[in-house]
Amino acid sequence: MNIEQPGQKSRAPCHLLLVMVRWGDRWTAGASGPPVLYRHHACGQIGHVELHCSVCGQPMRAADVDVLPGPGSGDGSA
């Protein structure tokens, strides 16, 4: 058994939650701003989570991507 695997599995939902928090901060935070701030360990700056392409680094929004069948889809096209 890989000792690190449970840690990786437990951190994965945190990525999703940070993206959801960004949505909430953008659309529901009042005039006083978001209820919590996030300091990035690597640069020490207060920032927010954004999705970026793992290949080119450009932002990934719903309008910027096509959803294609993957190798596990079972449709034979991947």
N, CA, C and O of each residue as an XYZ file, in Angstrom:
312
protein
N       0.847     -1.201      0.000
C       0.000      0.000      0.000
C       0.875      1.241      0.000
O       1.853      1.317      0.744
N       0.531      2.198     -0.821
C       1.251      3.455     -0.890
C       0.772      4.366      0.238
O      -0.403      4.728      0.289
N       1.670      4.730      1.132
C       1.316      5.556      2.292
C       0.796      6.930      1.842
O      -0.084      7.492      2.493
N       1.329      7.481      0.732
C       0.930      8.815      0.288
C      -0.440      8.838     -0.381
O      -1.060      9.899     -0.453
N      -0.925      7.714     -0.865
C      -2.181      7.695     -1.606
C      -3.359      8.284     -0.826
O      -4.087      9.105     -1.383
N      -3.579      7.907      0.434
C      -4.719      8.516      1.147
C      -4.618     10.031      1.238
O      -5.636     10.717      1.155
N      -3.420     10.565      1.407
C      -3.256     12.012      1.463
C      -3.613     12.676      0.149
O      -4.263     13.721      0.127
N      -3.185     12.062     -0.953
C      -3.501     12.599     -2.266
C      -5.006     12.554     -2.508
O      -5.582     13.501     -3.043
N      -5.635     11.462     -2.118
C      -7.084     11.348     -2.297
C      -7.825     12.375     -1.459
O      -8.819     12.942     -1.913
N      -7.363     12.619     -0.260
C      -8.071     13.564      0.604
C      -7.843     15.005      0.174
O      -8.666     15.871      0.474
N      -6.740     15.285     -0.525
C      -6.488     16.650     -1.007
C      -7.249     16.955     -2.288
O      -7.552     18.118     -2.552
N      -7.560     15.960     -3.077
C      -8.224     16.187     -4.363
C      -9.526     16.976     -4.228
O      -9.735     17.905     -5.008
N     -10.409     16.661     -3.285
C     -11.630     17.462     -3.153
C     -11.353     18.914     -2.763
O     -12.175     19.790     -3.035
N     -10.217     19.181     -2.133
C      -9.883     20.555     -1.756
C      -9.709     21.433     -2.984
O     -10.061     22.613     -2.953
N      -9.165     20.874     -4.077
C      -9.022     21.641     -5.310
C     -10.398     22.073     -5.813
O     -10.598     23.223     -6.204
N     -11.320     21.153     -5.797
C     -12.693     21.448     -6.229
C     -13.318     22.501     -5.319
O     -13.966     23.432     -5.798
N     -13.130     22.359     -4.030
C     -13.716     23.311     -3.086
C     -13.140     24.715     -3.273
O     -13.872     25.699     -3.162
N     -11.839     24.821     -3.556
C     -11.247     26.136     -3.775
C     -11.834     26.813     -5.005
O     -12.031     28.028     -5.006
N     -12.114     26.045     -6.047
C     -12.748     26.614     -7.240
C     -14.169     27.053     -6.905
O     -14.613     28.107     -7.361
N     -14.887     26.258     -6.113
C     -16.247     26.626     -5.725
C     -16.248     27.872     -4.832
O     -17.134     28.719     -4.944
N     -15.264     27.976     -3.958
C     -15.152     29.159     -3.098
C     -14.928     30.398     -3.956
O     -15.488     31.459     -3.680
N     -14.111     30.263     -4.993
C     -13.870     31.395     -5.901
C     -15.182     31.861     -6.530
O     -15.431     33.061     -6.640
N     -16.019     30.905     -6.944
C     -17.324     31.244     -7.506
C     -18.151     32.004     -6.473
O     -18.725     33.047     -6.784
N     -18.214     31.488     -5.253
C     -18.980     32.142     -4.201
C     -18.465     33.533     -3.890
O     -19.245     34.466     -3.696
N     -17.136     33.669     -3.842
C     -16.555     34.988     -3.575
C     -16.897     35.967     -4.683
O     -17.131     37.148     -4.425
N     -16.926     35.483     -5.910
C     -17.212     36.376     -7.038
C     -18.676     36.803     -7.074
O     -18.975     37.967     -7.342
N     -19.582     35.880     -6.809
C     -21.002     36.150     -7.023
C     -21.804     36.424     -5.756
O     -22.915     36.945     -5.851
N     -21.289     36.097     -4.582
C     -22.099     36.280     -3.382
C     -21.446     37.134     -2.295
O     -22.115     37.523     -1.338
N     -20.154     37.430     -2.425
C     -19.501     38.237     -1.388
C     -20.099     39.642     -1.397
O     -20.374     40.204     -2.457
N     -20.289     40.181     -0.246
C     -20.855     41.523     -0.126
C     -19.824     42.600     -0.419
O     -18.716     42.308     -0.870
N     -20.192     43.823     -0.166
C     -19.323     44.968     -0.430
C     -18.033     44.916      0.378
O     -17.019     45.483     -0.030
N     -18.069     44.242      1.516
C     -16.870     44.171      2.353
C     -15.855     43.155      1.838
O     -14.726     43.103      2.326
N     -16.248     42.353      0.860
C     -15.303     41.403      0.263
C     -15.516     39.983      0.744
O     -16.450     39.714      1.499
N     -14.663     39.076      0.316
C     -14.807     37.661      0.673
C     -14.542     37.434      2.164
O     -13.810     38.204      2.787
N     -15.132     36.386      2.735
C     -14.970     36.129      4.155
C     -13.585     35.597      4.548
O     -13.176     35.748      5.699
N     -12.865     34.981      3.615
C     -11.508     34.495      3.897
C     -10.608     34.828      2.712
O     -11.072     34.991      1.584
N      -9.309     34.924      2.994
C      -8.309     35.168      1.962
C      -7.362     33.972      1.920
O      -7.213     33.256      2.909
N      -6.729     33.763      0.778
C      -5.820     32.630      0.601
C      -4.437     33.148      0.224
O      -4.277     33.834     -0.785
N      -3.426     32.811      1.053
C      -2.044     33.188      0.777
C      -1.352     31.993      0.128
O      -1.339     30.893      0.681
N      -0.781     32.222     -1.043
C      -0.091     31.186     -1.796
C       1.286     30.939     -1.167
O       2.073     31.872     -1.007
N       1.572     29.691     -0.813
C       2.848     29.366     -0.167
C       4.041     29.729     -1.048
O       5.043     30.234     -0.543
N       3.952     29.482     -2.355
C       5.101     29.676     -3.239
C       5.531     31.135     -3.355
O       6.729     31.420     -3.387
N       4.581     32.059     -3.417
C       4.945     33.470     -3.614
C       4.624     34.353     -2.409
O       5.087     35.491     -2.336
N       3.840     33.839     -1.470
C       3.500     34.617     -0.282
C       2.434     35.671     -0.489
O       2.153     36.452      0.421
N       1.836     35.709     -1.666
C       0.840     36.723     -1.985
C      -0.582     36.194     -1.784
O      -0.836     34.994     -1.890
N      -1.500     37.118     -1.491
C      -2.916     36.780     -1.416
C      -3.419     36.641     -2.848
O      -3.207     37.531     -3.672
N      -4.075     35.542     -3.140
C      -4.566     35.311     -4.490
C      -5.856     34.526     -4.478
O      -6.472     34.322     -3.431
N      -6.256     34.088     -5.659
C      -7.447     33.260     -5.787
C      -7.150     32.140     -6.781
O      -6.205     32.225     -7.564
N      -7.946     31.121     -6.738
C      -7.759     29.962     -7.591
C      -8.351     30.221     -8.965
O      -9.460     30.742     -9.086
N      -7.610     29.857     -9.992
C      -8.093     29.912    -11.365
C      -7.705     28.615    -12.055
O      -6.669     28.028    -11.743
N      -8.530     28.165    -12.988
C      -8.204     26.981    -13.768
C      -7.364     27.383    -14.970
O      -7.695     28.327    -15.686
N      -6.276     26.658    -15.181
C      -5.395     26.902    -16.320
C      -5.100     25.596    -17.029
O      -5.109     24.527    -16.418
N      -4.840     25.691    -18.316
C      -4.476     24.529    -19.112
C      -3.125     23.990    -18.641
O      -2.182     24.755    -18.444
N      -3.036     22.683    -18.461
C      -1.790     22.061    -18.020
C      -0.727     22.067    -19.118
O       0.445     21.825    -18.830
N      -1.105     22.335    -20.363
C      -0.152     22.327    -21.475
C       0.359     23.730    -21.781
O       1.569     23.953    -21.807
N      -0.557     24.685    -22.014
C      -0.130     26.021    -22.449
C      -0.221     27.084    -21.358
O       0.331     28.173    -21.518
N      -0.904     26.790    -20.254
C      -1.007     27.744    -19.156
C      -2.106     28.778    -19.299
O      -2.298     29.590    -18.395
N      -2.836     28.773    -20.413
C      -3.917     29.733    -20.625
C      -5.117     29.392    -19.734
O      -5.307     28.227    -19.383
N      -5.927     30.391    -19.363
C      -7.120     30.117    -18.555
C      -8.059     29.139    -19.267
O      -8.156     29.138    -20.494
N      -8.740     28.320    -18.490
C      -9.720     27.378    -19.028
C     -11.087     27.717    -18.458
O     -11.356     27.511    -17.275
N     -11.943     28.240    -19.325
C     -13.335     28.520    -18.971
C     -14.203     27.589    -19.797
O     -13.720     26.945    -20.728
N     -15.471     27.515    -19.463
C     -16.372     26.605    -20.169
C     -16.375     26.880    -21.674
O     -16.433     25.944    -22.471
N     -16.312     28.143    -22.068
C     -16.340     28.496    -23.486
C     -15.025     28.188    -24.196
O     -14.958     28.245    -25.424
N     -13.985     27.863    -23.441
C     -12.660     27.634    -24.016
C     -12.337     26.164    -24.264
O     -11.257     25.850    -24.765
N     -13.246     25.266    -23.924
C     -12.932     23.839    -24.040
C     -14.021     23.088    -24.800
O     -15.188     23.478    -24.803
N     -13.608     22.009    -25.436
C     -14.534     21.041    -26.018
C     -14.470     19.798    -25.154
O     -13.386     19.398    -24.732
N     -15.597     19.185    -24.885
C     -15.639     17.946    -24.116
C     -15.693     16.797    -25.108
O     -16.642     16.677    -25.883
N     -14.668     15.954    -25.079
C     -14.523     14.849    -26.024
C     -14.535     13.524    -25.277
O     -14.176     13.489    -24.100
N     -14.935     12.436    -25.921
C     -14.879     11.142    -25.253
C     -13.431     10.751    -24.997
O     -12.561     10.935    -25.849
N     -13.190     10.214    -23.815
C     -11.852      9.759    -23.458
C     -11.720      8.263    -23.645
O     -12.670      7.593    -24.051
N     -10.544      7.743    -23.349
C     -10.296      6.322    -23.572
C     -11.197      5.417    -22.731
O     -11.420      4.263    -23.097
N     -11.706      5.913    -21.633
C     -12.586      5.114    -20.787
C     -14.057      5.251    -21.102
O     -14.893      4.701    -20.386
N     -14.396      5.981    -22.170
C     -15.808      6.211    -22.480
C     -16.484      5.003    -23.087
O     -17.706      4.877    -23.015
N     -15.710      4.112    -23.686
C     -16.288      2.906    -24.267
C     -16.949      3.104    -25.605
O     -17.609      2.189    -26.097
N     -16.795      4.290    -26.229
C     -17.454      4.486    -27.522
C     -16.534      4.195    -28.715
O     -16.972      4.261    -29.864
N     -15.273      3.877    -28.451
C     -14.345      3.495    -29.507
C     -13.762      4.631    -30.301
O     -12.982      4.381    -31.220
N     -14.101      5.884    -29.995
C     -13.589      7.000    -30.787
C     -12.297      7.602    -30.225
O     -11.642      8.388    -30.909
N     -11.927      7.255    -29.016
C     -10.732      7.845    -28.414
C      -9.501      7.009    -28.659
O      -8.411      7.371    -28.216
